[in-house]
Structures are given as structure tokens and as C-alpha cells.
Amino acid sequence: MLNKYPMWKNIMVLLVITIGAFYAIPNLFGEDHAVQVVATRGAEVTTSTLTSVNGILESKGIAVKRAELEDGQLIVRVQDAEQQLLAREAIAESLGDKYTVALNLAPATPEWLEAMGGSPMKLGLDLRGGVHFLMEVDMGEAIRKMEEAKIADFRSQLREEKIRYAGVRKTAKGLEIKFRDADNLAKAERYLKSLSNEMVFTDGSVGENYALYASMSEDYLRQIKEEALQQNITTIRNRVNELGVAEPVVQRQGSQRIIVQLPGVQDTARAKEILGATASIEFRMVDDKVDQAAAANGRVPASSEVFPRRSGGIAVLKKEVMLTGDHITGAQPSFDEYSRPQVSINLDAKGGNIFSNVTKDNIGNPMATLFIEYKDSGQRNPDGTVKMTKIEEVISVATIQARLGRNFVINGLDHAEAQSLALLLRAGALIAPVTIVEERTIGPSLGKENIENGKLAMIWGMIVVLIFMLIYYRAFGVIANLALTANLVMVVGVMSMIPGAVLTLPGIAGMVLTVGMAVDGNVLIFERIREELLAGRSVQQAIHEGYANAFSTIADANITTFMTALILFAVGTGAVKGFAVTLMIGIATSMFTSIVGTRVIVNLMWGGKRVKKLSI
């Protein structure tokens, strides 16, 4: 029988639309003003922190809608923006500088709906508000650190080859290796050239002063800068994710700049603290032969430096860096056989070889973990960039018990410090410091205005289309309007279901465009049905032929548009991606609703019945 779907197909269509509507529902509940508390610098957010925060807010007369402790961070929801500011000030004053307390927005989805997997669409910076930073990588520091690593490499390589040298240092001409005779200089030049083509070696001997100069090749310099940029992008992205900022954007701009966008974060100063927490780690040997009283007065050997310890006091460390954090591939807090906190470290192959060679001669000697952090000083350099303050402190000192390789542990920490250090090491180390050269704040009010404008555009577009379809196609227009509404609900539902999908202002434009594309399929079908009726076909034949013959045209048009959107998504960034995502989802849902969805309704109303006339 023509135009009759089996019951299972009708149920399937209804189920798909119902699922889409269910996942779209959380978007009706909006967001709560919230305060986000994250631990830094050895602290930890626990249930006692939650109890303390609730007590603080109760004493200030601030009503708490809901407080949640999840994934090591605390989210406290309050009634409005005014109470949000008061709550942040009260919490920050009470908890101190070991916690980051930031303004945020949290979805107001009911708990029962969250338990079933329902969550609202993730909104981009232009809709939700937040902060935007343009950061510049200090390439000079990246090159300097690589030069220091090369100096250490030259020393160990020449010692292993038993080539006698007088010293290795950095000069204006490059890295200078001094020798006492021409024979050792020649041996060293041949040997070092055979190891790598990254360095350019020149003989700089003058009279009896035998010296070999090494400088980095242009290709190697470009490689260092590219690796520094890519590693810093990865590190910043990992750290922001670890600290719980939802849907961040971290991407490169040009050869040495990074764009960081933190949607929902309303406090620029606190956002800087989150980014400032990205730091570097160095492992150095402790110079335990130095008198501590003399060291406190600045009297230390030229080969050593004095650093403050986080736990108090000072530590004297050798200047030579054994290993940096960029070789760490994993770090997890754990406990030793006596239930004392420790951090288990995993290194890459190169880092494991370096550490093995360095520690085999230092068994029984203390090794320090040096934490290096760069923070905004509030001042500007002559070139206009932000002047950064370098903070260095020793976070742990541990005795090397055996030759270390790719896996080892750091002990001597309390539980909170072990958790914090593991988080820092997992996120990686910045290979070079970054400075903030531009910052912008998009307030929630502007984001709300963008959303309202987008809604108005969509509502007016929908109204015009609905009225036209109703007048021009009558009963079939009602069906098309139902399908159009279902399509919009399904787009919102699918966007809410996909974890990585973010709705931006151009994304709203994509949704408006899909409204027109969705009704376009129905116009093609209805016009084809009208042509079949004019050609003398029966009502049932006209409906069947209308859907069958219009399908190929609709499919061709939508597939080509979908492929274009896919290309935009693949090569585009930011706003272009947001537009492409909603367009692709809209094309898929519009084909379903305009072809399958309307066919179900038409079949239920007229399929298999004796109908002499259609209202079309």
C-alpha cells in the first residue's frame, strides 16, 4: 500500500526527535553566577575547604544556591552578580594566596537532568563572556636554555672521549671551548662535528690561546623556535585543562605568539594567575659542602647559586642543570612502603639517558627540584611588552638512592605538595617564558546581548518562514512548520550532546542559515507533489512520486553544502569552525526532518486513504 510506514519506523522517528528534544532541554535553565576555587602552590581543595567556604559565606550573609566539590575544584553558586563579587572577595581574603578564586558561570541544569547526561551547549567567548590574551614566547630565553644544554653536552661528550679541555662558556661569538694545545682542539673539532650537524664549529685560536667556537645553524635556530612555540602551546593547554577552565581556546598566531581564550572567566587578574601558574621545573644537585651561614650572606662558589626553599630557609644548588621538565612524560602522586607521599616520574628516552648518566656518579648525594615561575610585574619593557618577574624556589630536596633512569620518584613532600607537583609535571614545563602583549575582557552582559541579537534574528527568520509556508501550502505548510521547529530543537540537542562542540556568534548565523535550508527541502517536495497532481496523478501517487523524485535533488544540494562546511571546519579556525559545525549539524538534521519527519506525518494523515483533494 502506498504511503504507509510500518509502526517501527514511526516509533524510530519519534524516538530520534524525542532524544534531540531531551538533550536540548538543559539550555532552557540558563546559568548561575558562581565562584570557582582551585588550589595552587602546594594546597588542596577538600571537603574541609568546602565546609570552610560555606561558613565564610554564611557569616557574610551570602546565600549559597549550591556548592560542589568535583575534580579537585570547588564551584559555589550564588543568587546574582552582586553576591558573586562579595563571595569572591570574602573567599579570597579567607583562603589566602594558596588558592585561585575566580568569578565564573555554571550551568543551572537540575541534578536529575545532569545525572541522565543532560548539559547545555558550550558557549564561546563571544556569547558567554570571558578573557582573551595574546601571549608572546621569549625566543631569546629558549635559545639561551638550549645553549646551556649544549654546554653541558660538550662537557660530557669531551670527557667520555677523553679529550682534555680547559673550559666551556658562552661568549658574544658563540659557545667557546678552550684547550691547552692544538692537538686536543683538532680532535675535539673532528669528534663534535661527527656527532651532529646542528652546530657550526670554527677555529678561533689566537697565538697560544686555543679556542673552538660553536654556533647554532640557521635551520637549528628555526627548529628551536618552532619547538618552543609548539611545546608552550601544549603546556598552556594542559595547564588550563588541569586547572578546570571549561572549553578554553589555545592556538598559535604567527611565529612566536599564542592566543588564549578562557570563556566564562570574568576576572582578568585571576585569569593571569591561572596562566602564570604555568612554570618550568629543573633538577639540580645540591652543593652540600657550602656553609649555610656564609650562603645566607651571599658567599657561595662561582659554580653554585642560592635559592629560597618553599618550606623555609635556603638551599645552595649547583648552576649546572641536570634535567628540565620538558623531558617528563608522566607524573603521578603515590606512597612509598612507609605510606609517605611521593611523586612517580616518567621520562622520555632522551631524558632517561641524560638522567642515568648524571645520577650514576651522584648516588648518596641530595638532588633538588627547582620550581621556576614567571609572573606579571605590572610594569612595561621599553618595547611595550609586559615585564615579567622570575620567581624561583626549591620545592623538594631528595637523596639519590640509586642510578636513575626513565622512572624515578621524588620524596620529602607532604600529601598536598605531592598532588600539586604531580599536576604541574603532568601539564609539562614551559620551554621559554611568555609575556602577555594584549588582553581583552568580554563581559557577560555583552555575551548576553550577542545571544539576544542572535535569538531575535532566528525568531524573526522563523516567523517569516512559518507564515509564508502556512499561507502558501496550507495544511502541508503546517507540517513543514512542525518539521522546521523539530529541526531547530534537534540542532540544539545535538550541539549539547557533542562534548567538543562550542556555539559561537557565527554558529548562530549557521543555525539561522539551516532554517532556510530546512524549509528548502520541503518546498522542493511540495512543489513536486503539486506538479504530479496537475499532471493527473492520484493523491497517493502524487505524494509517493513527490518524495521519491525530490530526494535526489535535495541530497545533491545538501551533500555539496555539507562537503563545503567540512572543508571550512578542517582549514578554518575560531569563528569559521563554529559556523561550520552548526551548518553541518543543521544539514544532517534538516534532511532527516524534511524528508523522513514530514513523510511520517503525511503518511499518518493521508497515507492509504481515499483522498480526492490535497490542501497544497
N, C-alpha and C positions, 0 to 999 in steps of 0.2 A: 504494500500500500504506500502511495506517495506521501511524503512529508510527515512521516511518523517516526519518531525516535524511540528506541527501547527505553524502558524505565531506568536502567542502569546509567544510560548516557545522560538523561535529565538530572539524575541524582549527582553524577560526577560534576556536571557544570555548576549545579547549585553548591556543591561542596567546595569547589575551587573559589567561587565568588565569596562564600562564607568565610573561608580561611583568610582570603585577602582582606575582608572587612574586619575580621577579628584582630589581625595584626595592624590594621590602620587605627583601631580604637584608641591605643595609648596616646596618639597625637592630640586627642581632644582634651587631655588633662593638663597640658602645659608644663611649666617648670616652677620649682620652688627656689627662692633665694636661699643660698647655702654658704657655709663656711667650711673650707677644706683644710684639714690639719695633717701634715706629713712630717715624719721625723727626719732630722739630719744630724750630722756631726755626732754619731755615736748614740743617739737617743732611740727610743722605740715607742710606737703608738700601741697601747694595750688597753685592756678593759679598765684599768685604773685611770688611764688618761681620759677615757670616756666618762667615768664617774666624776673625775675632777672637773672636766669641762661642763658637765650638766650642773654641778654645784656652783661653778662660777657664774653661769648664765642665770641660774635661779636666784642667786644673791643680787644680781643686777636687774632683776625683774624682766628678763627677756624670755618670752615663751618659746619653747622648742617644739616644733611640729614632729620631728623625728630625728634621731641620731643613730648613725650606722657605722659600725667598725668592720671594714672589709678590705682585704688585700693590703694590710699594713697602713691604711689611712682612715681618717675619721671624717665623715660628712655629717654636718649638723645643719638641719633645715629650720629656717625661721619664717616669720609671717610676712615680712616685707623688706624692702631695700634699706629702710632706716634702721630696723633692728639688725639687719645683716651687718651694717657698718659698726654698730655698737658691739655686736657679738665678736666681730673680728678684733676690735681694739681690746676688749676685755680678755679674750683668749690669748692673744699675743703678749699682752702685758703679764699675764699669769704664768704662761708656759716658758717664756724666755726665748733666747736665740737658738736653742737646740731644736726648734720646730719651725717649719714654714707654715704660716697661717694665711690662707689666700681666700679672696672672695670668689664664689663660683655659682653656677646654676645647676640644679639637679632635677632630673625628670620627676614629675609628681605622679607617676603611674602607681596605681594601687598595688599593694603587695601581692594580692591574689593573682593579678594580671601579670606581674613580674615573674611569679612562680611558674606560670604557664608559658614563659618565654616572650611575653609581650614587652616591647620597648618602643619609644618614639623614634622618629627619624633623627639621625645625627645631622646637626646643622653646622654649616660652615661659618667662617669668621664673619662674613658679611651679613649673616642672618642672626647669629647668636651673640655677636659681640666678642671681644677678646683683645689680644695684643698681637702685634706684628713687629718682628725685629729683622733688621738686615745686619748680619754679622760678617766681619772680615777676619780671615785667618792670617795670623802673623807668620808669613812665609820665612821671614828672616830668622825667627826662632826655630822653625822646623829645620832649616839648613844648619843652624848652629848646633842643634841637638844631633844631627847626622854627622857633623864634623867631629863632635865629641866622641860619638860612637866609632868613627873611623880611627881616631887617635888611639882608642882602646884596642881596636882591631890590629893596628900596626904594631903596637907594643907586644901583644900576644903572638902575632904571626912571626915577628922577628925573633922573639925568644924561642918559639918552637923550632925555628930553622937554625937556631944558634948563631945568628948574625948579630954581632956586637954593635950597639948604637949608643950615642951619648945622651939623647933626649928627643922627645916628640912634643911639639907645641904648635899652637895656631898663631900665625902672623898675618900681616897685611898681604903678603904674597901668596898665602895659602897655608897648608899644613907642612911644617918644617920638621924634617927628620935629620938630626945631626950625627955625624960619625967622626971617628978619630983618624981614619985613614981612607984612602981612595978605594982599596980593595973591598972593604965591607960595604962601602957605598955602591959599588958596581954590583956586588952580589945582591944587595937589598933591592936595587932597581930592577934587576932581572927577575927576582922572585916575586916582588909585588906586582909587576906588570903581568906576570903569568897567572896571577890569581883572579884578576878582574880587569875589564876594560872600562869600568865606570870612572876611574880616576886617570888624570893626565899627569905624568911624572916628568920633571925637568931637573937637570943638574944645576944647582945654584951655588957651587963651591967657589970660594974666593980665597986664593992663596992656600994657607994651611987649614982654613975653615971649611970642612967638607959637609955639604948640606944637600939634601934631596927635597924638592918641593912637590907637593901633591895638590892638585886642584880638581874639582868636580867637572866632568864634561857637561856640555850644554844639554845633551839628552838626559843625563842623570839628574841634573837640576830640575828639568821639566817633570821627570818621573817623581822626584821627591815632592814637588809642589802638588802634583795631581794626587799622589797617595795621601798627603797631608789633608787635602780638601775632602777626599772621599772618606778617610778614616774619621775625621771630625764630624762629618755628616752622620755617619753610622753611630758614633759615640753620643752625639747630642740627641739623636732619635731614640737610642736605647735609654738614655738617662731620663728623658722626658716621659717615655713609656713606663719606666721603673717607678717614677715619682707619681704616676697616676693621672696625668693630664689627658683628658679624653680627646681623641681624634686630632692629634697635632699634625701640622704640616711642616716638614723639614726637607728642603730641597736646595740644590745649588743654584747660584746665579753668577754666570761668568766664570773666571778662572780662579778666584780666591774669595768669593763671598757665598754666604749661606742665608737663605730665607727661613725664618722660624715663625710659625703662626700657632697660637695657643687659643683655640676657641673656648669661650666660657670663662676664661681667666680675666677678671676685671681689674686686677691690681697690678699695675706695671712694675712697681717696686718689688713685689713678691715674685712676679714672673722672672725678673732679673735674678733673684736669688735662686730660683729653680735652675736657670741656665748657668748661673755662677757656680752651682754645685758640681758641674762637670769639671773634673780636675784630672791631674795626672798622678801617677804613682811611680816611685823609684825605689829600687832596692840597693842599699849601700852597706858597706862594712862599717862597724863601729870602731873608732880609734880609742880603745880602752887603756892605752898607755899614757894618755894625756891627763894631767892633774886637773880635777874638776874645778878647783878654786881658781887656777890660772885660766882655764877655759871660760869661766864666768866673767873674767876681766878681759876677754878677747885675746888671750895669749895662747895661740894654737899653732901647730906646724903649718907650713905653706900648703901641704898636701891634704889638710883637713878643714872642716867648717863646723861652726856651732849652730845648732837648731834647737828651738824650744820643743819640749815634749807635751803632747796633749794632756797627759796625766799630771803635768807639773814638772818643773826642773828643766835641765838642758841635756842634750846629747851631742857628742862630738863624732861626726861621721867623716869618712874618707871622701874626698872630692870625686873619685872615680865611681861612676855609676855602673853597678853590676848588671842591672836589668831594668827595663822600663815596662810600664803596664801594657804597652801595645802588643806584647807577645802573649798576654793572658787570653785564653780561650774559654775559661770557665772558672767559677768560684762559688763554693757553697759553704754555708756555716755548718759546723758539725761539732762533735765532742770527742775528746781523747778517752783512753781507757780509765782515766780517773774522773770522767764526767766534767772535764774542764773545757770551756768553749775554745774552738779553734776555727780556722778558715782553710778549707782544702782548695788548693790552687792547681789548675791545669794550664800548661804552656803549649804553644805551638812547637813544631820540630826545631826551628832555629833557636827559639828561646830556651828550649830544653838543652840543646848543645852548649849554648853560652853559659847557662847556669851550672851545668855539670862541670865544665872546665874551670869556672871560677870558684865553685864551692869545694872542689876536691882538696884544695890546699888550705881551706879555712875551717876544717872540722874542729868544733870546740870553741870557735870564735863567735861573737854576737853579730847579728845582722839586723839592720833597721829597715822599716818600711816608712818611707818619707812621702807624706801627702802634700801635694802642691796645688794650690787653688788660686785662680785669678778672679778678682772682683773689681767692679766699677768703683773708681776712686772719687767720682763726682767731678773730676777735672778733665780738661781737654788738652791734647797734644797740639803743637804748633800747626800741624796739618789738619786740625779739626776733628780727628778721631778721638774716641774716649780713652783716657789714660787709665790703665789697669794697674791695680795693686796686687803684687805677688805675695801670697801667704804660704809659708812653708812650716810644717810641723811634723814631728815624728809621732806616728800613731801606734807603733809597736816595735819592740826590740826582742828578738828571739835568738837563741843559741843554735847554730848549725850542728845537728846531731850526726849527720852522715852526708855523704856525697849526694847532692840533689840533682834530679833530672827534670822530666816534664811534669811530674806530680810531686807536690810537697805541701806542707801545712805551715801556717803562721799561728803561733800560740801567744800566750801572755795577754789575752784580751778578755774583757768581761762579755757577757752574752749580748748585750746591746751593741757593743763595738764590733763584735764578730758579725752580727747581722748587717750592720751598716757598711763594714768593709767589704763583705761579700757582694752587697748590692752595688757598691762603687766599682769593684773589679769586674763584675759581670757586665756592667754597662760599658766598660772599656775606658781607656785613657786618651785624653786629647794629645795628639802628637805635637800640637802647637796651640798657644793661647788664641782666643778670639776676642775681638772688640766689637761692641755694638755701635755701628755707624749711623743707624736710623731706627727710630722706634715710633710706632703709631698705636693708638688705642681706639678701638671701635666700641662705643658704649652699647649696652643692651637696648637703650632707647632707639638708637639708630638701627640696630638689628631688627627691633620690633617694627620700626617704620618700614624697613625693607620688606618684611614679611607681610605687613598690612597692604602695602602697594602691590605686592605680588598676588595676594589674595583678591584684591579688587580687580586686577587685570584678568585673573582667572574667572571670577564670578561674572563680570560683565561679558567676557567672551562666551561663557557657558549660557548666559541668559539670551544673548543674541542668537546663538546656535539653536537653543531649545525652542525659542519662539518660531524661528524660521522652519525648523523641522515639523513642528506641530501644525503650523498653518499650511505648509506645502504638501506634507504627506499624511496628515490627519492621524488615523489610527496607527499607521506604520511609523509616523513621527513620534508617537508616544513610546513605541517600542525602541526606536533609536535613542530617544532621550534616556530611557531606563538603562540601555547599554552604555551610553556615554557616562552616566553617573557611576555605573558599576566599574567602568574602565578607570575613572579617576580614583575611586576608592582602592582599586587593585594596585594602581601605580604607587599610591601612598603605602599600602600594605607591603608590597614587595620591597620598596625602599627601606621600610622599617625592618624587614626580615634580614636584609643583606648586611653583615657586620661592617664591611668596609665602605658602604655607600654613604656619601655625605651630600646633603641638599644645600646648594648654593643659590644665589640670586639668578645666575644664568640657568641653573637647574629648574627654577620656577618657570623661566621662559621656555624651557624644554617641555615642561608639563602643559603649558598653555598651547604650545605647538601640537602636542599629541591630542588635545581636544579637537582641533581642526582635522587632524589626520584620522582620528577615530570615526568621526561622522562622515568622512570622505568615503570610507568603505561602505557604509550603509547607503549613501547616495548612489554609488555605483550599482549596488544590489537592487535597490528600489527602482531605479531608472530602467534596469534590465527587466525587472518584473513588469513594469508599465509597458515596455516595448513588446514583450511577449503577449500581454493582454490585447494590445492594439493589433497584433498580428493574428488574432483569433484563437489563441490558445485558451484552454480551460484554466480556471483559477489554480487548480492543483499543479497542472503542467507549468504554468507561468511561474509559480513560486519555485518549483524544482529547478527549472531552467535558469531562472534569475540567479539563484545561489550558485548553481554549478558553473555557469558561464562567466560570472563575475569574479569567481575565485582566482583564476589565473592572473587577471589584471591586477587585483588587489595584492596578490602575493608578489608579483613582479615589482610593483611600486614600493611595497614595504621592504622587500629584501634589499633593493638597491639603497634605500634610505638607511636601513639598518647597517649595511656594509660601510656607508659613509660615516655613520656615527661611530662604528667600531674603529675606523681609521683615526677619527678625531680623538677617541679615547686613548689609542695606542701612542700617538705622537704629541698629543696636546698636554698641557699642564694646567693645574688650578681650575680656573673658571671654565675652560674648554672641556676638561674632563667632567665637571659637574653637569654641563649641558648635555654631553654625550651619554652619560649614564642614564639620566631621566628620559632621554629620547629613545634609547634602546629598549628600556623597560616599557615605555609608553607604546612603542611599535608592537612589541610582543603581546601586551595586554589588549591593545586595540584590535588586533587581528582576532584574538580569542573572543572578545565581546561582540564585535561587529559581524563576525561570520558564524561562530558557534552559539554565542549567547542569544543573539536575536533570532537565530533559527529555532532554538528551543521554544521561545515564546510564540513565534509564528506557527510552529507545528502544534503547540498546545491549543492555540486559538482557532486555527483554520485547517490544520492537517487532517486528511482523511474524511473531511466533511463535505456535504453537498453545498457549495458556496457559489452563488451566481455572480456576486459582485464584491470587489475589494475596495476598501476606503483608502485609496492611494492616489 
